[in-house]
Amino acid sequence: MTRNDPGNSGARRPITFQFLLLDQFTLLSFACAVECLRLANRLSGERLYDWKLIGETGGKVRCSLGIAVQLDGDLGETGRDDTILVCGGLNIEANSSRKVLNWLRREARRGVKIGGLCTASHTLAAAGLLDGKRATIHWENQDSFSETFDDVQLTKSVFTIDGNRMTTAGGTSSIDLMLKLIAQDFGEELANSVADQQLYSSIRTDQDSQRLSVPARIGVRHPKLSKVIQMMELYTEEPISPSVLAADVGMSTRQLERLFRRYLNRSPKRYYMELRLQKARNLLMQTDMSVINVALACGFASPSHFSKCYRAHYNTTPYRERGTQAARLSV
């Protein structure tokens, strides 16, 4: 039986979602989630769900597009059966204020179900609500999240549900989470109808990965090349030599060199370096890790070598990159 028994519609009260919109939240993730609730109401002919938009101070809050959204209220006490969905976006660390974190901790102690959409997984983790639990976050934020929150079991799934905690990877993954919740509450038929209304023809589960496969991303379907790239992505902190990578897929180093030149127009060493530098840039932009620790996390033995490689690729130094980011956040 679902949480609300359709056979007892006279006694049923709407399930309420409290959407906590953080400053610079991602509009797409929020809109995908609330639209699923609206469609469930319309298709069922009943008010199955209610929702309320709240923020740290009430009034209005702006999404990452700069559009202002009028809120229904501030951080008051929620109903025990409500579900809180925190909507994150840009500059999530700065926008997860102490007031927000304390409020989330208080509501969690009351047993309220709490979820994070897009980068709001960071907010939940900063509040200590994901310790020992499975969670996900947008792939671009995974490196910084892993370095910051050791006690969270980070996955690459489009969404996760672990007890009364939920997280999504951002974008349209909010649809997948909401369809899962609607199916749990009122059955698969209604959830499928909501998906059909949105022309959402491929519903993903918590077992689906948020990123395209390596062959799809690089536009090349070569099994040995894909395996080498997967190994490179996995071992950025302790890089593996091209000779070992080649041996692991049953090739010579020269054959591996030719393979990379043919399909990616660069050497394995160059491709590996670019992967590590991209991770380093993510850490510089999204965390307060020291430049030295960023260098070590990305497989560089010395800050000077890291700085030299970074400048050659991005035409700036790691220190200036960090300073530029800090200036942007202070505006």
ChimeraX attribute file (.defattr): number of C-alpha atoms within 10 A of each C-alpha:
attribute: neighborCount
match mode: 1-to-1
recipient: residues
	/A:1	9
	/A:2	11
	/A:3	11
	/A:4	17
	/A:5	12
	/A:6	14
	/A:7	8
	/A:8	8
	/A:9	11
	/A:10	7
	/A:11	10
	/A:12	14
	/A:13	12
	/A:14	15
	/A:15	17
	/A:16	18
	/A:17	22
	/A:18	21
	/A:19	24
	/A:20	27
	/A:21	28
	/A:22	27
	/A:23	24
	/A:24	21
	/A:25	28
	/A:26	24
	/A:27	20
	/A:28	17
	/A:29	23
	/A:30	25
	/A:31	14
	/A:32	20
	/A:33	23
	/A:34	20
	/A:35	16
	/A:36	24
	/A:37	24
	/A:38	16
	/A:39	19
	/A:40	24
	/A:41	18
	/A:42	13
	/A:43	14
	/A:44	13
	/A:45	9
	/A:46	11
	/A:47	16
	/A:48	21
	/A:49	18
	/A:50	16
	/A:51	18
	/A:52	14
	/A:53	18
	/A:54	24
	/A:55	23
	/A:56	22
	/A:57	13
	/A:58	15
	/A:59	14
	/A:60	18
	/A:61	21
	/A:62	17
	/A:63	21
	/A:64	18
	/A:65	10
	/A:66	12
	/A:67	12
	/A:68	14
	/A:69	14
	/A:70	14
	/A:71	19
	/A:72	15
	/A:73	16
	/A:74	14
	/A:75	16
	/A:76	11
	/A:77	10
	/A:78	15
	/A:79	14
	/A:80	12
	/A:81	12
	/A:82	18
	/A:83	20
	/A:84	26
	/A:85	23
	/A:86	27
	/A:87	28
	/A:88	31
	/A:89	24
	/A:90	19
	/A:91	18
	/A:92	21
	/A:93	17
	/A:94	13
	/A:95	18
	/A:96	20
	/A:97	15
	/A:98	12
	/A:99	11
	/A:100	21
	/A:101	17
	/A:102	12
	/A:103	17
	/A:104	22
	/A:105	16
	/A:106	14
	/A:107	18
	/A:108	19
	/A:109	10
	/A:110	13
	/A:111	13
	/A:112	20
	/A:113	18
	/A:114	22
	/A:115	26
	/A:116	29
	/A:117	34
	/A:118	32
	/A:119	31
	/A:120	33
	/A:121	30
	/A:122	27
	/A:123	27
	/A:124	25
	/A:125	21
	/A:126	18
	/A:127	20
	/A:128	17
	/A:129	21
	/A:130	23
	/A:131	16
	/A:132	13
	/A:133	17
	/A:134	20
	/A:135	29
	/A:136	32
	/A:137	27
	/A:138	26
	/A:139	19
	/A:140	15
	/A:141	21
	/A:142	21
	/A:143	17
	/A:144	21
	/A:145	23
	/A:146	13
	/A:147	13
	/A:148	17
	/A:149	16
	/A:150	12
	/A:151	14
	/A:152	19
	/A:153	14
	/A:154	19
	/A:155	19
	/A:156	20
	/A:157	24
	/A:158	29
	/A:159	31
	/A:160	24
	/A:161	18
	/A:162	12
	/A:163	10
	/A:164	13
	/A:165	23
	/A:166	24
	/A:167	32
	/A:168	31
	/A:169	31
	/A:170	29
	/A:171	20
	/A:172	18
	/A:173	27
	/A:174	27
	/A:175	28
	/A:176	24
	/A:177	27
	/A:178	19
	/A:179	27
	/A:180	20
	/A:181	16
	/A:182	23
	/A:183	16
	/A:184	15
	/A:185	19
	/A:186	19
	/A:187	17
	/A:188	15
	/A:189	11
	/A:190	19
	/A:191	24
	/A:192	17
	/A:193	17
	/A:194	26
	/A:195	20
	/A:196	12
	/A:197	13
	/A:198	13
	/A:199	9
	/A:200	15
	/A:201	10
	/A:202	9
	/A:203	15
	/A:204	19
	/A:205	16
	/A:206	19
	/A:207	12
	/A:208	12
	/A:209	16
	/A:210	22
	/A:211	14
	/A:212	9
	/A:213	12
	/A:214	17
	/A:215	15
	/A:216	11
	/A:217	11
	/A:218	13
	/A:219	11
	/A:220	13
	/A:221	13
	/A:222	12
	/A:223	11
	/A:224	17
	/A:225	20
	/A:226	18
	/A:227	16
	/A:228	19
	/A:229	19
	/A:230	13
	/A:231	15
	/A:232	23
	/A:233	15
	/A:234	11
	/A:235	15
	/A:236	21
	/A:237	17
	/A:238	14
	/A:239	19
	/A:240	15
	/A:241	13
	/A:242	20
	/A:243	14
	/A:244	13
	/A:245	22
	/A:246	20
	/A:247	12
	/A:248	14
	/A:249	14
	/A:250	12
	/A:251	15
	/A:252	15
	/A:253	17
	/A:254	11
	/A:255	12
	/A:256	23
	/A:257	19
	/A:258	15
	/A:259	18
	/A:260	17
	/A:261	13
	/A:262	11
	/A:263	14
	/A:264	15
	/A:265	13
	/A:266	15
	/A:267	17
	/A:268	25
	/A:269	14
	/A:270	12
	/A:271	16
	/A:272	22
	/A:273	21
	/A:274	15
	/A:275	15
	/A:276	24
	/A:277	23
	/A:278	16
	/A:279	24
	/A:280	26
	/A:281	18
	/A:282	17
	/A:283	28
	/A:284	22
	/A:285	20
	/A:286	21
	/A:287	18
	/A:288	15
	/A:289	17
	/A:290	13
	/A:291	18
	/A:292	16
	/A:293	15
	/A:294	26
	/A:295	27
	/A:296	17
	/A:297	20
	/A:298	23
	/A:299	19
	/A:300	23
	/A:301	13
	/A:302	12
	/A:303	16
	/A:304	12
	/A:305	11
	/A:306	23
	/A:307	19
	/A:308	14
	/A:309	19
	/A:310	23
	/A:311	14
	/A:312	11
	/A:313	14
	/A:314	13
	/A:315	11
	/A:316	14
	/A:317	17
	/A:318	26
	/A:319	12
	/A:320	11
	/A:321	18
	/A:322	20
	/A:323	14
	/A:324	12
	/A:325	13
	/A:326	13
	/A:327	10
	/A:328	9
	/A:329	11
	/A:330	7
	/A:331	5
